[in-house]
Amino acid sequence: MTTHSNRTGTNYYRHSDQIETDASVWGHNPKNVAFIGDYLPRQCGIATFTSDLYLSYNSFIHDSRALVVSVNDTLEGYDYPNEVRYDFYQHDQGAYRKAAEFLNSKDVDVVCLQHEYGIYGGSAGNYILTLLRNLTMPIVTTFHTILKDPNEDQLLVLKSIADLSSRVICMSEKGRDFLINIYEIPEEKIDVIPHGIPDMPFVDPHFYKDKFGMEGKQTLLTFGLLSPNKGIENVIRALPRIVEQYPDVVYMVLGATHPNLVKNEGEAYRDSLKQLANDCGVRDHIRFYNQFVELDGLIEYLGAADIYITPYLNPAQITSGTLSYAFGCGKAVVSTPYWHAEELLADGRGILVPFGDSEAIASEIIGLLSDESTRHHMRKKAYMMGREMIWERVIQTYADSFSHARQERMNTFNNQALYTVGAHTSSVFKMPGLRLDHLFRLTDSTGIIQHARHHLPYYEEGYCTDDNARALILALTIQTAGLGDQKLAKAADNYCAFINHAYTDEYRRFRNFMSYDRRWLEEFGSDDSTGRTIWALGTCIGQSSDRNTVTWAMSLFEKVLPTVVSMSSPRSWAFSLLGIYEYQKKFNDDRLAKNIERQLLDKLMFRYTETATEEWPWFENTLSYDNAVLAHVLLRSGDEHLVGIGLNSLRWLIDLQTAPHGHFQPIGSNGFYTKGQTRAYFDQQPLEAQSTLSACLAAFSVTGDDEWHRTAIRIFKWFSGFNDLGLPLYDQQTGGCRDGLHIDRVNQNQGAESTLSYLMALAELYAIQKQRPEAKPVSMSMPALMNG
């Protein structure tokens, strides 16, 4: 742990170095955060804190989609605001498990637990462990109470929560010391983040006094839920001396009586304080405000106070929200030396008096009222330090902690994966079964639907030729591997029919986008979509054993292929070259195909010679999407010189897309990577994994070097969670693949391109095993094709 004086302007608050490092590298804040605790309108300090934390996160974190899960102390619960999406009764242990199931079903990135022993059920609140143990996302816990002398149950519960949490947060250095030395929590796991406060102005108390009829009065204030441990009686006993010196003093006691106290004793404690005031002769100098105050009202009460008092009776309070609020808005503070006050009021930022010492309270308040210069100097010191406690700054530190928790989860996953894989070998890799459930879910009599919402086809956005071409290539690859069946053959006919309908003879190209009601949305599609369709047609010709299909594909292939030469996109050339290579498996001597192959390779090599350097051996100045296909087509060219360039370029691309932990880290589509500029790490797309894997298998076929095969398998593991977030993209339940890795989460939609990318990658691994049975780094059996 290292002090960051540039963040706080003081050595008081500290948090981990790694948080700042992660924030600078990844530059993101988790958006889908679930806050667990109790919540307003329940009258409780933790409820207020949870509410402030949620509202501030939503205010200061761009595009936040946070939610709240609240625990109730009554069976009937509360009339919560909309952000509370789920609530449950604290003494129902089964409800904790159901709450975990709810969170697991949401797209939650991080859970932030507010821990206080009194708000969860079971011995020392141990029911909360049931919830935490059933969560699937990282947990960050804020400890609001950290006991110096916990009993056995309290010690065990807090340590167990810390074990289940990726990060833990406390609000003071004393709390941090306790967590390390009493609870044995690793130092590097702890973040010290101050109690957040609203950004209140530094105002003259006279500005607000007329609001409460206090004009011309000297005002003292204590606020918070009323209970005997607050020590208010000691201030009342100090009042006679104060009033003797300053007859216009008024002590404002703001706050409802604690609900548990009301339930058990009614208002006996408040009544006893009123009686004490009468007995001391100061009843006219005290005003009790029996209300639970919201933030706007609290700012006005605090604004009217000349001196704030926290006369608590014992030191065992690690955090005080009321003290933080008063301190942060620039109040002169007199307090007993409980732990948080000792820390916050050090170095002249406030005054400490002994516990239970009314005389000392009276002396210090009289001194502050009589020395206006000292009082205002104290106020200014408190206010300046309080600027580091405002919610806007505190929330960013919470967001950094959340990001760190997610990064640690990925690191842990990667370390486990590296241990399993060994030195990047695939000796223990077992091929998963090839499931086509989701492929068939997206496919109808027209073709394959291009997008999904979660696993459901999203009909509103219709079809595209790009995906139908991919689907046709996939079906043919599966059949070549000996895994096809009649259901897949029927789907392949649908993909062929879609491509047939997409062709426009006027342009000798293919239209791409079709609405769900079968209306084409353009006269012709992009160069890349036409190139990819040529690839599918060439694959039909080269791999299909059905004469009718081959004849149909030949007709379209010959019509469209010549148009590619006039296209400007290198990827359209590359896709077309892949189609030509597949076509030449049957018709190697076709002069038209050979001529166009030569022209396209020349065009691609011209791009390479114009751009490539030793440090950037590539075909373009920008790495964008489907990058590896450019090197792939050189590898399959049969030209020794071009193969050498392809291998060199692919090695460079693989090195660039390999993270320090060894996993595949594709160029992000949210900005890509232009030479000399900042690289985008997210959003990572399944298409990149499939394209790069396919190029590696081409390199393996050309060189026979098993390292390329092992690299392909390592890239394939990206789909199952060997990636930057440590989260799987392949959904074993649906057989679909999620649409990518965002900077803070997995995109839960399972569209056609993503699912086809996963299935094409897996099908190619099966196909290469059939073609090269001597390649034995994979432990596998050829499972039957599963159609759901």
N, C-alpha and C positions, 0 to 999 in steps of 0.2 A: 504494500500500500504506500502511495506517495502523495504528499501534499501538493495540491494544484492551486497555488496562490493566484494564478492568472484567472481562474474561474471565480474565486470567492473574494479575492482581495484580502484574505486573511488565512492563517494556517489552521483555522478552526475546523472546517469541513474537508473531508478527504474522501476520495473514491478511487477505484482501481485505475492504474495506468491503461489497462487493456481496453477500458470503455472508450477512452478518447481515441485510441488507436483504431478500434473497430469502426467508430463513427466516421473517422476520416477516410478509412479504406472503403467501407461499404456505403457510407453516406445515406443511410436510410433510417426511418423510424417505423417499427411495426405498427400497422394500422388496426388490425383486428385483435384488440386486447380485451380480455374479460376481467373485470374487477370483482373480487369476491370479498364480502364483508357484510356488516349491517348497513342500513341506508335510511336517509330521511324519507318520510317524516318521523321515523323512530327517533326518540330523544336520547341521543348517545353521542359521545365525542367521536367514536369510531365512525358512526353513521355520517356525521358532519364531514370527517376527513375523507371518507370514501366518496361522498358526493362531490366535495371540492376536487378530489383527484380525478374523478371521471369528467366533470365539467371542464376542468382545465386541460385535460388531455384532448378532449374534443375541440377545445378552442385553439390550442397552440400547436397541435400536430395536424398538418395538412392532410385532408381526406381521411381523418380518423373514422373508423367504424366500430368504436368501442361499445361494450355493453356491460351490464351489471348483473351479477347473481347475488341476491340478498338472503341473509339468514334471519328468521323471525324468532322473537321471544314469546310470541303468542300463536295459537293455532289459527286464528283468523287472519293474521298478517296485517298489512298496512295498505293504504291507498297510495301505491308507489307511482312515480312518474314513468313515462314510457321507456326510459333507458333501462329500467329494471325488467329484464326479459324473463327472469326465472327467480322464484323464491321458494324457500322450504323452511320447515320447522326445525329449530335447533336440536330438539330432543328425539327426533326420528332418524335413527341411524341409516335406515334404508333409503331415506330421502337424499342422503349425501351421495350415495352411489348413483341414483337417478340424475342428480345434478351433474355428476361427471359425465354420464351418458349424453346429457343435453349438450354440454360443452364440446364433447368429442364429435357430435353431429354437426356442430357449427364450424365455420372456417376460422377458427381461433388460432392466432399465432402464439400468444403468450397469455398465461393466467397470472394475475397479480393479486395475491392473497393479503388481506389485512388481518393480522393475527393479534388477538387479545384473548386471554384465557376465559373471560367471562361470557363470550358471545357464541361459543360452540358447545355442543352437548358432549356428554361422556366425562370420564374422570380427567380433570385438567383440560377439558375441551378436545379429547382425543378422537371424537367422531370425525373431525375434519381430516384426519389421516385417511379415512375411508374414501373421501372425495379425491384427495391428492393422489393416492395410489392408483386410482383408476383413470387418471388423465393421460392423454397421449401427447400433450404439448409441453414446452418448458414452463416452469413455475418460478416466479419471483415473489418472495415473501417479504412484507414489511412487518417487522416486530415492533409493536407499540408498547409492550411491557417486557422488560428483560430483568428478571429478578436476580438479586445478588445471592440470596439464599433460597433457591427453589427446593420444594420437596421432591421426592423421587419421581412422582408422576409428572410434575411440571417440567423437571429436567428432561425426562424421557420424551415427552411430547414435543418440546421445542427442538431438541436434537433431531427427532424423527422428521419434523417439518423441514429443518435445514437440510437433512440428507436428501429429501425429495425435491428440494428447490435447486434450480441452477444458480440462482443468485439470492442473497438475503440483504435486506436494507435495514439499517437502524438510523436514528436521527441525531446521534451524539457520539463523541469519542468514548465517553464512559460506556455507552451501550456496546460499542465495538470491542472495547477491552473485555467486557463481561462475556461477549459471544466467543472471543478467542480463548480466554483463560478459564472460564467456568463451564461453558458449553462445548468447548473443543471444536469450534467451527473454523475451518481453514481461513487464514487471514485474507488470502487472495479471492475468496468467495464473497467477501463482505463489501458493500458499498455504503458509505456514510452520506446520507442525503438529508438536508435539513427539513423540518416541518414546513410545508408550504404556507404562504400567507398571501392575501390579496394585495395588489399594488395600490396601497392607500397613500393619499397625499400627506405631506408634512405641513400641518396647519396649526394655527394658533387655536388653543382650546376655546377661546372666546367665540370663535366662529360657530360652534355648535351648541353653546350653553343655553341660548335662548330657546332651543328646541325642547329643553327639559325644565324651563323656568329657573335656570341656574345663573342668570346674569349677576355678576358681581360676587359669585361664590368661588371658593377654592374647592375643587372636586377631587375626591379619591374614588377609585373604582376597583371592584373585584367582580369578575364574571365567570360563569360556568355553572354546571349542574350543582345544586346545593346539596351538600352532605357533610357530616360531622368532621371528616378528615381534612376539610378545607381550612380550618383554623380561623374562621371569621370572628369567633368570639374574642380572639386575642386583639384584633383590630378595634372591636367595640370597647374593650377595656383600655385601649390606648387613647380613645377619643377624648375623654375628659381633659387630659393634659394638652392635647392638640387644640381643642376648642377654647381652652383658656387663653392660648396664644393667638388663635385665629378663629374668632367667633363665627365667621361666615363659612367654615368648612362644612361640606356635606359628603358623606360616605355613601356611594351608590353600590348596592349589592344586586347584581343583575344575573338572573338565571332561574329557571324552574327548579323545583326540588327534584332530586333524582327519582325517576319512576319507581325503582325498586323500593326506595325509602317511603314513597307515598303509599305504595301497595301494602307495606308492612306496618308503617307507623303514622300514616297520614302526614300532616304538616307539623308534627310535634317539634321537630328540630327548628323549623323557621319560627314557630311560636316562641321557642326558648330563646332565640336570638332577640326577638322583639322584647321579651320580658327583661333580658339582660340589658338592653339599651335603656329601658325605663329605669331599671335599678341604678344604672350608671349616670342617669340624668342627661342622656344624649339622644333621646328618642327623636327629637326634632332635627337631629343632624344625620339621620340615616333614612335612606329611601330604599325600600325593597321593591324590585321589579320582578314579579313572579311570572316569568315568561321565557319561552325558548326562542331565542332571537335568531332570525335569518341574517345573512351577511350584510345586506343594506342597512338594516337597523343597527347591527353591531358596529359598523363603521361610524355611525353617528354617536353612539354611546362612547366609543373609544375616543372619538374626536373631541368630546366634551371634557375628558378627564385630564387633570393636571398631573396626577400621580397614579400609577397602577400598582396594586398590591396583590401578591400571592403569598398568603401567610400559612402555607401548608404545614402539617404537623410532623411529617417524618421525611427522611431523605430519599426514600425508595420510590422516586418518580423519575423515570429515565427520559420521559418526554412530556411536555405540557403544551398543548395547542393554544390554550388561552394566553400563556406567557409569550409564545411565539407571535401571536397576533398583536398583542400590546407592544412588545418590543419592536416589531417590524414596522409599526406605524409611528414610531418615534416617541414613545411614552417614557417618562422618568419612572423607573421601576424600583420598588422596595419588595424584597422577597426573603423568605427563609431559604436556607442553603440546601434545598433538595438538589439532586444530581444535575438535572437539566439547567436549573437556575445558576448553579455554580459555574457551569461551562459558558452559558450564554451571557451572563452579566459580569464576566471577568474583565479586567483591564479598564475599569471605570465606566463600563457600559450599564451599570446598575448598582444597587446597594443591597448587601446581604445582612440579615439580622438573625440572631439565634432562634431556634425553634421555641415557640411558646413564650417569647419574651415581649410582653406588651410595652414595657418601658423602652426597650430598644426600638420598637416600631415607632413609638411616639417621638423619640429623640430624632430619629432619622427623617421622619416626615416633617417635623418642625424645621429641621435643618434645611431640607430641600425647599420648603415654602419660603423660608427666609433668605435663601441664596439663589436668586433667579438666574444668575450667571452660571453657577454650577449645574442647576437643573436643566438649562437649555443646552449646555455643553454635553451633558449626559444624553439628552434626547437626540442630539445630532449624531453622536457616536453610534447610538442604537439604530437610528434610522439608516445611516450609511451602510452598516453591516446588514441591516434588514433587506437592502436592495438585492442581496444575493439569495434571499429566501423567498422572493416573490414567485408565484406559481409558474410564470413563464419560464424562469430559469430552472426551477425545480423539476418541472415537467420534462424539459429536455434531458436532464440528468436521469430521470426515470426511463425515458425512451432509450437513452444510451445503455442503461442497465438491461432493458429488455432485449436490445440488439445483441448485447454481449451474451445474454443467456441463450439466444438462438445460435450464435456463433459457437458457443461452447458445446451445444448439442451436436452441431455439425462436426466439430473437432473430435468429440467423443466417438461419434459414429465412424468417422474416418479412421481413427486409431484402431477401433475394433475391426474395421474392414481390412486395414493393412495387415493386422495380425492374422486374419483369416486367409487373406490372399497370399501373404508372404511377400517376397521381393517382386511384386507385380507379376506373379505367375498365375496361371489359371488351373493349377493342379487340383484344386478342390471345387472348381466351378461345375455345377450341374445345370444342364439346359432345362429351362422351364417348359412346361407343356404349351403347345401352340393352340390357344383358344380363340375362336372366331365369334364368340357370342356378340360382342359389341359391333363387330363388322356387320353382322346380319341385322343387328338392331338399327343401324344407320341406313341400311340398304332397303329400298323399296322397288317397285316395278319400274320406276324411272331411272334410278341409279343410286348413288350414295349421297346422302344429305351432308352438306359440308360442315355444319356446326352443331354443337350440342350445348345444352344447359345442364351442367352436371353430366349424367349419363343419358339424358333424354334427347332425342333428335330435335333440333331447333328449326322447325319447318319454315319459320318466317324468313330465314336467310337462304333457303333453297339449296341449289346444287352448283357445283362448278366442274368444268372439264378436267382441271388439274387433279382433283381428288379421284375422279372416275378413272383417269389414266393411271394414277398410283394404284388404285384398287385392282385394276386389270393386271398390272405388273406383279402385284402381290399374289393374285390368284394363280398366275402362270408360274411364279417362283415356287409356290407351295406344291403345285402339281408336278413340277420338275423334281422336287425333293421326294416325291412319292407319297405325299400326305393329303392329296385332294380327295373330294367326294362329290356326289351329285349335287348337293346343296351349293357347294362352292362353284361348281361348273355352271349352274343356273344363274348365280349372281354374276359370274364373269360375262355371261351373255348379256345381262342388263348393262354392264359397264361398256361392253362393245356397242350396244345399241345407242347408248348416250353419246359416245364418241362419234358414231355415225351421224347422229342428228346434229351434233355440234359443228360438223364440217359445213363451210360455206364455199360453194364453187366460184362465187364472184371474186373472192380474195384468195382462194386456195389456202385457207387457214381455218382455224377452229375458233368458234365463239367459246367464251369461258363461263360467264355467269348466267344462270337460269333461275328464275323465281319458282316458288313452289307450285304456282299455277301454270308452269311450263311455258313461260314467256322468256325469250332471250333478252338480256338487258344491255346488249352491245352488238355492233355489227361484226366485230371480230375481237378476239382476246389478245392478251399480251404475247410478246415474242416468247417468253418463257413457257407459257401454257401451251403454245403450239409446239415448242421444242419437246416438252415433256410428253405430249401426246404422240409425237413421232417416236419417242423412246418406247412408249407402250405398243405402238403398231409394230415396230421392229422386233419387240419381245414376242408379240403374237406370232410373227412369221418365223422367228428363230426357234421358239420353244413349243408352240402348239402342234399337236398331232392331228388336229381336226382340219380336214381339207377345206371345208367351207369357211372356217374362220381365217385360215391363211390366205385364201383367195380374196376375201373381203379386205383384209388388212393390206395386202399387196396393192390393191387398187388405190386406197387412200394414201398409202406410204409414197407411191410414185408421184401422185399429184402434189403433195405438200412438200416433199423433201427439197425440191429446188428452191423454194421460197426462203429457206433458212439462210442461204448465202447472203441475202440482202438484209438480214436482221442485224441489229447492232448489239444485242445482249450476249456477252460471252457465255452465260448460262444456257441460253437457247441453243448456242452452238454445241455446248457440252452435252445437253440432254439429247440432242439430235445425234451426236456421235455415239452415245450409248445405244441409241436405237439402231444405228448403222452397224455397230459391233454385233448386236444380237441378230440382226438381219443376215449378216455375213456368216453366221454359224451354218446357215443353209445355202446361201448364195454368195460365196466369197468372190466370185469372178464377175459380179455385176459391175459394169464399167461406170454406170451412173452413180451408184453408191460410192465406188472408189474415188471418183472424181470429186464428189462433194465432200467426202471424208478428207481428202487432201486439202481442199480449199478451207475447210473449217479448222483443221489443225494449223494451217499456215496463219489464219487470222488469229487464232489463240496464241501462237508463238510470237506473232508480231506484238501483241499486247504484252506478252511476257518480256520481250527484249526492250520494249519502251519503258517498262516500269521496274523490273527486277534489279535489286542490288544484293550485295553479299549479306547485308543485314535484313533485307526485305525481299526474299526470293519468291515473288508472287506476281500474279497476272494483272493486278489492279492496285491502286493506291488505297483502296478501302476493302476491308474484310466485312462482308455483309451477311447474306444468308446463303445456305447450301454451298459453302465455300469449297469443300473438299472435292466436289464433282469436277472442278477445273483440273486438279492434279490427277484425279481418277482416270479421265479420258486419255491422258498422256501415258499412263501405266498400261492401258489396254491397246495402245496404238501399234505395238509390234516393232516400233522403231527404237533401236537401242539408245540413241541420243535422247529422244523424247522421254523414254522410260527413265533415264537417269535424271532428267530435269523433274519429272513427276515425283520420283522418290525423294529427291532433295527438298522439293517444295512441300511434300506431305510431311516429311520429318519436321520441318520448320513449323508447319501448322499444328502438328501434334504437340510439339514442345510448347508452343504458345498457348495451347488449350489444355495444358496439364497443370493442375493446381499444385502448390507445395506439398500437399498431403498425397498426391499421386492420382487423384480422381480427375475425370474429364470435366473441363470447365469451358464450355463453348462460348464463343463471342456472343454477347448479348444483343438482342434485336432493338433494345431501347437506346439507340445511338450508334451501334456497330463499332468499328475500329478503323479510323483513318490514320494513315502513317503520320507519326509526329504529334498526334493528338491523344486525348485520354480515351482509353478503351472502355467500352460498356461491358459490364459483367452480367447484367440482367436486361431484359427478360431472356432466359435461355429456352431454346425451342427444341422439341424432340427431333425435328427435321435435321438439325445440325448433328445430333448423335447418330442418326441413321446414315446420313451422307458420309460422315467421317468413318464410321464403321465399315461401310461398303467400300470406301477407298482403301482402307487397311486390308480388307480381304482381297482386293485386287492386287495389292502389293504382295500379299502372301502367295497368291497364285503365280505371280510373275517370278518372285525370288525364291520361294520355298522356305523363307526365313520364318521360323516359328514365332519370332518376336512380334511380327505383324499380326499373327493370329492372337497372341496374348493381348496385344494392344486393342484389337477389336473387341475381345471379351471384356477388357477393362472399361471400354467405352460403353458397352452394353449394360454394365452394372450401373451406369448413370441412371437408367430407367428405374432401377430397384432401390435407389437411395444413396449410392456411392457418388454424392454430388455436394455442391456447396451448402445446401441446407440440411443434408442428411435425411431427406424425405423422399419417399417413393413417388414416382409418377405413374407407374403401372398400377392399375386397380385390379387386384386379384378377384374381387367380388364380381366386377362387371366384365372383365376381360378387355377393358378400354384403357387408354393412356391419357393422362391429364395433359392440358394444353401448354404447360411450361412452368419454369421456375421464375416467379417474380422475385424482387429483391427481398421480400419478407415472407413469402408464402408460396405454396403450390397453387396454380390456377386449377380450380376444381372441375372445369368443363372438360369434356372428353370428346373433342371434335374429330373429324375424319382425318385431317392431316397428321395429328398427333398419334392417333391409334394406328393408322397405316404405317407411320414411321417406326413405331415399336414392332409391329408385326412383320414389316419388311426386314428389319434388322434381325429379328429372330429367325425368320424364314431363310435369310441368307446364311446364317450360321449353320442351320440344318443342311442347306444346299451344299455348302463348302465341305461339310463333313462327308456328304455322299460322294462328292467329286474327288476329295482327297482323303480317303480313309486312313492314310498313313499319318495324318496329323492327329496326334493323340493327346494333346494337353487338356482335352475336355472329357470329363467323366459324364457320360450321357447314355440314355437309352432313347430310342425313337418312339415317343408315346403316340397313341392314336390321336387323330385330330378330334378335338372336342367342340361340338357345335352348340352346346348349351342344352 
